[in-house]
Amino acid sequence: MNGNVLTLAGTCATSSTLLIPDGYVLDGAGNYIIAVDPPGGHFTGPIARNCGGSAFYVNLGLMAMGLSDAPL
């Protein structure tokens, strides 16, 4: 790990997966990232994931709110 840290400024919502750059740490600073459905669609995939060999998150809550059932 190279010491690069991204710090979340507050709780936020996303309708797509957030990509953490390779070797970075996402510090949630005690906040949450909330998954929500995009307009006219469904949230798919993880809320956050790495973009390379390694990425980390600390002090971060992940949750989903009001997601609709996606047909399989």
QUIDARA-V513561 format. One line per field, one symbol per residue. ss: DSSP state (2 for helix, 1 for strand, 0 for the rest). phi: phi as a letter, one per 30 degrees, with the letter a starting at -180 (. if undefined). burial: I if it has 24 or more other C-alpha atoms within 12 Angstrom, else O. A space follows every 50 residues. Layout:
ss = ???
phi = ???
burial = ???
//
This chain:
ss = 00001110000111000111000011111111111000000000000111 0000011111111100000000
phi = .cidbccddadbcbcbddcceeiccccdhicbccdbddeibbdbiddbad cadaabbbhbccabbidddddc
burial = OOOOOOOOOOOOIIIOIIIIIOOIIIIIOOOIIIIIIOOOOOIOOOIIIO OOOOIIIOOIIIOIOOOOOOOO
//
